[in-house]
Amino acid sequence: MKPDTLADGVFRVAAKIGNRDLFEGIWPIPDGVMLNSYVVKGSEKRVLIDLVKDWDGALAAVNKQLDDLAVGPGNLDYIVINHMEPDHTGAMARIVAAYPEVEILCSAKAVPLIKHFYKIEKNVRAVADGEKLDLGGKTLQFFMTPNIHWPETMMTYLEEDQILFSCDAFGSFGRYESCFDDELTEEEKTKLFSETERYYANIVSSFSSFVTRGIAKLALLGIRMVAPSHGVVWRKEPEKIINWYGTLATYMNGPREKEVAVVWSSMYGNTEALLSSIVKGLESEGVPVHVLQVPQTHESFVLEKVWRSEGLVIGMPTYEYKMFPPMYHVLDILERSHVQGRKTLRFGSFGWSGGAQKQFDEFSTAMKLDCKGVIEYQGSPTEEDKKKAYELAKAMAKEIKG
């Protein structure tokens, strides 16, 4: 890869990560992910904004691009750390060793993390909210944006070129051939849409209130370009990704999309036997329905669709007096991600004894779900069960339509 030019003296140095590993050790990345760092060259000082971990050749790729920009040892004055998560800092010790006099700039909360993660204390300086750094014709300004998505997170703004270096905020999964939003193919735009929503739901959703605050804090800035640490640089429509994140943040408390996510499991087909009645009832009112089977569908993709949907249907059997274990895991992920307030139905079969409903009720209370009904039956469903399921699903869909 070659460095990408964002503006005069401003460059992206990036690495394309493959699909072999899980992001954060949890989330699949079938289309990989980008790791983006940025170089700003002033007439007097040079800065590297955010780092990488040595993941899938990322460090070698970034070092090669730094060499292309003549930013070798002795030619770098500052490293700005917007966020301490290891995908952005994992190679810090090796990079600092190559630039022993470089000064690291970060938030006050990041200072002890740098010490504990990488045993680095020399030349580490906390910057204040709103503080500016003159590089000579290029001025950086730092804004504290805590909990997007760690407490030490900040963003960096380049005044002259109106570029916001946002790290994890406004990011996306996926690898893209081009650097910029206006250079994507139609196929890449489609991928970017789904991979941005999945990234948000997986990584950022539980911090949505902080996303809303952060967007409000930055509202008075003239932002001509958004340069995140994952995904593409938004130079044609920077407002699009900011507004998109603002909308995704509203899904925590609502309003959400008038859609329904049907998440279901079945052991021997008895729970599945009611699925078509549920789906037909929902579709009879014309609402979009996302049908997701677990554990066949990874919770990453389940969370993506549930996050955006006003309606949630959970179908699972009782398994040894409790919930079917794969569904318990999915609901745990949904609760951790602050999925709450959805209009909900639950259906499922049991054998010699029930028990799943008791555990589901605990999740329902914790997630503040608006439960519209339960269809639970021993063995296989009767025609009466199927009719009840259809009618309950239809009524819920009608309510969601408004």
KANOR-V747968 format. One record per pair of residues at least 12 apart in sequence whose C-alpha atoms are under 10 Angstrom apart, sorted by sequence separation. I is the first residue (numbers start at 1). J is the second residue. If there is no record, write none. Layout:
# KANOR-V747968
i	j
I	J
I	J
This chain:
# KANOR-V747968
i	j
1	13
2	14
17	29
18	30
19	31
20	32
37	49
38	50
112	124
129	141
130	142
131	143
142	154
143	155
144	156
154	166
155	167
176	188
223	235
224	236
225	237
226	238
263	275
279	291
290	302
315	327
316	328
1	14
2	15
18	31
19	32
36	49
37	50
38	51
79	92
111	124
128	141
129	142
130	143
131	144
142	155
143	156
153	166
154	167
155	168
175	188
176	189
224	237
225	238
226	239
262	275
292	305
314	327
375	388
376	389
1	15
17	31
18	32
19	33
36	50
37	51
110	124
111	125
127	141
128	142
129	143
130	144
141	155
142	156
143	157
153	167
154	168
155	169
174	188
224	238
225	239
226	240
291	305
292	306
346	360
374	388
375	389
1	16
17	32
18	33
35	50
36	51
37	52
110	125
111	126
127	142
128	143
129	144
141	156
142	157
153	168
154	169
176	191
223	238
224	239
226	241
290	305
373	388
374	389
16	32
17	33
18	34
35	51
36	52
79	95
104	120
108	124
110	126
127	143
128	144
129	145
140	156
141	157
142	158
153	169
175	191
176	192
223	239
226	242
262	278
275	291
289	305
290	306
373	389
16	33
17	34
35	52
79	96
104	121
108	125
109	126
127	144
140	157
141	158
174	191
175	192
262	279
314	331
357	374
375	392
15	33
16	34
17	35
35	53
48	66
104	122
105	123
106	124
107	125
108	126
139	157
140	158
141	159
148	166
149	167
150	168
173	191
174	192
374	392
15	34
16	35
103	122
104	123
105	124
106	125
107	126
108	127
139	158
140	159
148	167
149	168
172	191
173	192
223	242
260	279
290	309
357	376
373	392
14	34
15	35
16	36
35	55
79	99
102	122
103	123
104	124
105	125
106	126
107	127
108	128
138	158
139	159
140	160
148	168
149	169
172	192
173	193
174	194
175	195
262	282
289	309
344	364
356	376
372	392
373	393
14	35
15	36
78	99
93	114
101	122
102	123
103	124
104	125
105	126
106	127
107	128
108	129
138	159
139	160
145	166
148	169
171	192
172	193
173	194
174	195
272	293
288	309
294	315
372	393
13	35
14	36
15	37
36	58
73	95
77	99
84	106
92	114
100	122
101	123
102	124
103	125
104	126
105	127
106	128
107	129
137	159
138	160
139	161
140	162
142	164
148	170
172	194
173	195
174	196
260	282
289	311
290	312
291	313
292	314
293	315
294	316
342	364
354	376
13	36
14	37
35	58
48	71
73	96
76	99
78	101
79	102
80	103
81	104
82	105
83	106
84	107
100	123
104	127
137	160
138	161
139	162
140	163
141	164
142	165
143	166
172	195
173	196
219	242
259	282
260	283
289	312
290	313
293	316
340	363
341	364
354	377
372	395
373	396
12	36
13	37
14	38
34	58
35	59
38	62
47	71
73	97
74	98
75	99
76	100
77	101
78	102
79	103
80	104
81	105
82	106
83	107
93	117
94	118
96	120
132	156
140	164
145	169
171	195
172	196
173	197
287	311
324	348
340	364
341	365
345	369
354	378
372	396
12	37
13	38
37	62
46	71
73	98
74	99
76	101
77	102
78	103
79	104
80	105
81	106
82	107
84	109
89	114
92	117
93	118
129	154
132	157
133	158
140	165
171	196
172	197
173	198
174	199
323	348
340	365
341	366
342	367
343	368
344	369
345	370
346	371
353	378
371	396
11	37
12	38
13	39
36	62
72	98
73	99
74	100
76	102
77	103
78	104
79	105
80	106
81	107
84	110
92	118
93	119
129	155
130	156
132	158
170	196
171	197
172	198
173	199
340	366
341	367
342	368
343	369
344	370
345	371
346	372
347	373
348	374
349	375
350	376
351	377
352	378
11	38
12	39
35	62
39	66
72	99
73	100
74	101
75	102
76	103
77	104
78	105
79	106
80	107
83	110
84	111
90	117
91	118
93	120
127	154
130	157
132	159
172	199
173	200
215	242
259	286
260	287
261	288
262	289
263	290
264	291
265	292
266	293
299	326
303	330
307	334
323	350
339	366
340	367
341	368
342	369
343	370
344	371
345	372
346	373
347	374
348	375
349	376
350	377
351	378
352	379
10	38
11	39
12	40
38	66
41	69
47	75
48	76
51	79
73	101
74	102
82	110
85	113
89	117
90	118
92	120
171	199
172	200
215	243
258	286
259	287
260	288
261	289
262	290
263	291
264	292
265	293
266	294
299	327
302	330
303	331
306	334
322	350
328	356
335	363
338	366
339	367
340	368
341	369
342	370
343	371
344	372
345	373
346	374
347	375
348	376
349	377
350	378
351	379
10	39
11	40
46	75
47	76
48	77
49	78
50	79
51	80
73	102
81	110
84	113
89	118
170	199
171	200
258	287
259	288
260	289
261	290
262	291
263	292
264	293
265	294
266	295
282	311
312	341
313	342
321	350
331	360
334	363
335	364
338	367
339	368
340	369
341	370
342	371
343	372
344	373
345	374
346	375
347	376
348	377
349	378
350	379
351	380
9	39
10	40
11	41
39	69
41	71
45	75
46	76
47	77
48	78
49	79
50	80
51	81
81	111
84	114
170	200
215	245
216	246
257	287
258	288
259	289
260	290
261	291
262	292
263	293
264	294
265	295
295	325
296	326
299	329
300	330
303	333
307	337
310	340
311	341
312	342
313	343
314	344
315	345
316	346
317	347
318	348
319	349
320	350
321	351
338	368
339	369
340	370
341	371
343	373
344	374
345	375
346	376
347	377
348	378
349	379
350	380
9	40
10	41
45	76
46	77
47	78
48	79
49	80
50	81
51	82
59	90
86	117
168	199
169	200
172	203
199	230
211	242
215	246
257	288
258	289
259	290
260	291
261	292
262	293
263	294
264	295
265	296
295	326
299	330
302	333
303	334
307	338
308	339
310	341
311	342
312	343
313	344
314	345
315	346
316	347
317	348
318	349
319	350
320	351
321	352
322	353
323	354
328	359
332	363
335	366
336	367
348	379
349	380
6	38
8	40
9	41
10	42
39	71
45	77
46	78
47	79
48	80
49	81
50	82
51	83
53	85
54	86
55	87
59	91
63	95
85	117
168	200
171	203
214	246
263	295
264	296
294	326
295	327
298	330
299	331
302	334
307	339
310	342
311	343
312	344
313	345
314	346
315	347
316	348
317	349
318	350
319	351
320	352
321	353
322	354
323	355
324	356
328	360
331	363
335	367
348	380
349	381
5	38
6	39
7	40
8	41
9	42
44	77
45	78
46	79
47	80
48	81
49	82
50	83
51	84
52	85
53	86
54	87
58	91
81	114
84	117
171	204
212	245
213	246
264	297
294	327
300	333
306	339
307	340
309	342
310	343
311	344
312	345
313	346
314	347
315	348
316	349
317	350
318	351
320	353
321	354
322	355
323	356
327	360
331	364
334	367
335	368
348	381
4	38
5	39
6	40
8	42
9	43
21	55
41	75
50	84
52	86
53	87
54	88
169	203
170	204
196	230
211	245
212	246
263	297
279	313
293	327
295	329
299	333
300	334
303	337
309	343
310	344
311	345
312	346
313	347
314	348
315	349
316	350
317	351
318	352
319	353
320	354
321	355
322	356
323	357
3	38
13	48
21	56
41	76
51	86
52	87
53	88
54	89
55	90
59	94
107	142
168	203
169	204
196	231
211	246
212	247
278	313
294	329
295	330
299	334
307	342
318	353
319	354
320	355
321	356
322	357
323	358
328	363
3	39
12	48
13	49
20	56
40	76
41	77
51	87
52	88
53	89
54	90
55	91
59	95
106	142
107	143
108	144
168	204
195	231
212	248
294	330
303	339
306	342
318	354
319	355
320	356
321	357
322	358
323	359
331	367
9	46
10	47
11	48
12	49
14	51
15	52
18	55
19	56
39	76
50	87
51	88
52	89
53	90
54	91
105	142
107	144
109	146
208	245
209	246
211	248
212	249
278	315
317	354
318	355
319	356
321	358
322	359
323	360
13	51
14	52
17	55
18	56
40	78
50	88
51	89
52	90
53	91
54	92
106	144
107	145
208	246
211	249
212	250
275	313
317	355
318	356
321	359
322	360
347	385
16	55
17	56
18	57
49	88
50	89
51	90
52	91
53	92
107	146
113	152
192	231
208	247
210	249
211	250
263	302
317	356
318	357
15	55
16	56
17	57
39	79
51	91
52	92
54	94
110	150
192	232
205	245
208	248
209	249
262	302
263	303
275	315
316	356
317	357
15	56
16	57
17	58
38	79
51	92
53	94
109	150
110	151
111	152
170	211
204	245
208	249
209	250
261	302
274	315
316	357
318	359
15	57
16	58
38	80
50	92
109	151
110	152
169	211
207	249
208	250
261	303
263	305
347	389
15	58
52	95
109	152
110	153
205	248
206	249
208	251
209	252
261	304
262	305
263	306
272	315
346	389
14	58
15	59
51	95
107	151
108	152
109	153
110	154
204	248
205	249
208	252
209	253
261	305
262	306
271	315
272	316
316	360
345	389
14	59
15	60
16	61
78	123
79	124
80	125
107	152
108	153
169	214
180	225
196	241
200	245
204	249
205	250
207	252
208	253
260	305
261	306
271	316
272	317
15	61
78	124
106	152
107	153
169	215
180	226
205	251
206	252
259	305
260	306
261	307
270	316
271	317
314	360
14	61
15	62
80	127
106	153
107	154
180	227
197	244
201	248
205	252
259	306
261	308
262	309
270	317
271	318
345	392
13	61
14	62
106	154
107	155
179	227
184	232
196	244
197	245
200	248
201	249
260	308
261	309
269	317
345	393
13	62
14	63
106	155
183	232
196	245
200	249
259	308
260	309
261	310
262	311
263	312
264	313
265	314
266	315
267	316
268	317
344	393
12	62
13	63
15	65
181	231
182	232
201	251
257	307
258	308
259	309
260	310
261	311
262	312
263	313
264	314
265	315
266	316
267	317
13	64
14	65
37	88
180	231
181	232
182	233
197	248
256	307
257	308
258	309
259	310
260	311
261	312
262	313
263	314
264	315
265	316
266	317
267	318
345	396
13	65
35	87
36	88
179	231
180	232
181	233
182	234
256	308
257	309
258	310
259	311
260	312
261	313
262	314
263	315
264	316
265	317
266	318
267	319
344	396
12	65
13	66
35	88
178	231
179	232
180	233
181	234
182	235
183	236
255	308
256	309
257	310
258	311
259	312
260	313
261	314
262	315
263	316
264	317
343	396
11	65
12	66
48	102
149	203
150	204
164	218
178	232
179	233
180	234
181	235
182	236
254	308
255	309
256	310
257	311
343	397
11	66
13	68
47	102
49	104
148	203
149	204
171	226
175	230
176	231
177	232
178	233
179	234
180	235
181	236
182	237
251	306
252	307
254	309
255	310
256	311
13	69
46	102
47	103
48	104
49	105
148	204
149	205
170	226
171	227
172	228
174	230
175	231
176	232
179	235
180	236
181	237
251	307
252	308
254	310
343	399
47	104
78	135
147	204
148	205
149	206
150	207
164	221
169	226
170	227
171	228
172	229
173	230
174	231
175	232
181	238
251	308
267	324
312	369
343	400
11	69
47	105
77	135
148	206
149	207
163	221
164	222
169	227
170	228
171	229
172	230
173	231
174	232
249	307
250	308
251	309
266	324
311	369
312	370
313	371
318	376
342	400
2	61
3	62
147	206
148	207
149	208
155	214
162	221
163	222
164	223
167	226
168	227
169	228
170	229
171	230
172	231
173	232
248	307
249	308
251	310
265	324
311	370
312	371
313	372
315	374
317	376
1	61
2	62
9	69
82	142
147	207
148	208
154	214
162	222
163	223
164	224
165	225
166	226
167	227
168	228
169	229
170	230
171	231
172	232
248	308
265	325
313	373
314	374
315	375
316	376
317	377
318	378
1	62
3	64
4	65
24	85
82	143
146	207
147	208
148	209
149	210
157	218
161	222
162	223
163	224
164	225
165	226
166	227
167	228
168	229
169	230
170	231
171	232
247	308
265	326
266	327
313	374
315	376
317	378
2	64
3	65
24	86
80	142
82	144
83	145
147	209
148	210
149	211
159	221
161	223
162	224
163	225
164	226
165	227
166	228
167	229
168	230
170	232
171	233
264	326
265	327
317	379
1	64
2	65
3	66
24	87
82	145
83	146
147	210
148	211
155	218
159	222
161	224
162	225
163	226
164	227
165	228
166	229
167	230
168	231
170	233
264	327
1	65
2	66
3	67
23	87
83	147
85	149
146	210
147	211
148	212
157	221
159	223
161	225
162	226
163	227
164	228
165	229
166	230
170	234
263	327
3	68
83	148
85	150
145	210
146	211
148	213
157	222
158	223
2	68
3	69
83	149
84	150
145	211
148	214
157	223
2	69
83	150
84	151
85	152
146	213
147	214
158	225
263	330
278	345
83	151
84	152
85	153
145	213
146	214
157	225
165	233
170	238
263	331
83	152
84	153
145	214
157	226
164	233
278	347
82	152
83	153
84	154
144	214
145	215
157	227
163	233
164	234
170	240
171	241
81	152
82	153
83	154
143	214
156	227
163	234
170	241
81	153
82	154
83	155
145	217
163	235
169	241
170	242
275	347
81	154
82	155
144	217
145	218
155	228
169	242
170	243
274	347
275	348
80	154
81	155
82	156
143	217
164	238
170	244
171	245
274	348
80	155
81	156
143	218
163	238
170	245
272	347
273	348
274	349
80	156
169	245
170	246
271	347
272	348
273	349
271	348
272	349
270	348
271	349
88	167
270	349
271	350
88	168
269	349
270	350
313	393
268	349
270	351
260	342
262	344
264	346
266	348
267	349
311	393
82	165
83	166
85	168
260	343
261	344
262	345
263	346
264	347
265	348
266	349
313	396
82	166
83	167
260	344
262	346
264	348
312	396
82	167
83	168
252	337
253	338
311	396
81	167
82	168
252	338
253	339
254	340
256	342
311	397
251	338
252	339
253	340
254	341
310	397
45	133
47	135
251	339
252	340
253	341
254	342
311	399
45	134
46	135
251	340
252	341
253	342
311	400
44	134
45	135
46	136
251	341
252	342
310	400
43	134
44	135
45	136
251	342
309	400
310	401
42	134
43	135
44	136
45	137
46	138
42	135
43	136
44	137
45	138
47	140
41	135
42	136
43	137
44	138
40	135
41	136
42	137
43	138
41	137
42	138
41	138
42	139
202	299
203	300
40	138
202	300
205	303
40	139
201	300
202	301
205	304
40	140
201	301
202	302
199	300
201	302
202	303
274	375
198	300
199	301
201	303
202	304
205	307
198	301
200	303
201	304
197	301
198	302
199	303
200	304
201	305
198	303
199	304
201	306
202	307
271	376
195	301
197	303
198	304
201	307
271	377
274	380
281	387
284	390
49	156
194	301
197	304
198	305
200	307
201	308
270	377
271	378
273	380
274	381
281	388
282	389
283	390
287	394
196	304
197	305
270	378
271	379
272	380
273	381
274	382
277	385
278	386
281	389
282	390
285	393
286	394
289	397
195	304
198	307
270	379
271	380
272	381
273	382
274	383
277	386
278	387
280	389
281	390
282	391
284	393
285	394
288	397
194	304
197	307
198	308
269	379
270	380
271	381
276	386
277	387
278	388
279	389
280	390
281	391
282	392
283	393
284	394
285	395
287	397
194	305
197	308
268	379
269	380
270	381
274	385
275	386
277	388
278	389
279	390
280	391
281	392
282	393
283	394
284	395
285	396
286	397
287	398
268	380
274	386
277	389
278	390
281	393
282	394
285	397
286	398
273	386
274	387
276	389
277	390
278	391
280	393
281	394
282	395
284	397
285	398
287	400
275	389
276	390
277	391
278	392
279	393
280	394
281	395
282	396
283	397
284	398
285	399
287	401
50	165
274	389
275	390
277	392
278	393
279	394
281	396
282	397
283	398
285	400
286	401
49	165
50	166
274	390
277	393
278	394
281	397
282	398
285	401
50	167
277	394
281	398
40	158
49	167
282	400
38	165
10	138
37	165
206	334
9	138
206	335
208	337
37	167
206	336
207	337
208	338
36	167
202	333
205	336
206	337
207	338
35	167
202	334
205	337
206	338
201	334
204	337
205	338
206	339
260	393
203	337
205	339
202	337
201	337
260	396
34	171
201	338
260	397
33	171
34	172
35	173
201	339
259	397
33	172
34	173
258	397
33	173
34	174
35	175
260	400
32	173
33	174
34	175
88	229
258	399
259	400
31	173
32	174
33	175
34	176
87	229
88	230
258	400
259	401
30	173
31	174
32	175
33	176
36	179
257	400
258	401
29	173
30	174
31	175
32	176
256	400
257	401
258	402
28	173
29	174
30	175
31	176
29	175
83	229
82	229
10	158
23	173
10	161
9	161
7	160
8	161
10	163
7	161
6	161
7	162
19	174
7	163
18	174
19	175
6	163
17	174
18	175
16	174
17	175
16	175
15	175
16	176
31	191
16	177
33	195
31	195
14	179
29	195
12	179
29	199
27	198
27	199
6	179
4	178
5	179
6	180
4	179
27	202
1	177
3	179
4	180
23	199
26	202
27	203
52	229
24	202
50	228
51	229
23	202
24	203
50	229
23	203
49	229
38	227
37	227
38	228
36	227
37	228
38	229
36	228
37	229
35	228
36	229
37	230
34	228
35	229
36	230
34	229
35	230
36	231
33	229
34	230
35	231
36	232
33	230
34	231
36	233
33	231
34	232
16	230
12	227
14	229
15	230
16	231
14	230
12	229
14	231
7	225
6	225
6	227
12	233
6	233
6	235
28	298
27	298
28	299
29	300
26	298
27	299
28	300
26	299
27	300
28	301
26	300
27	301
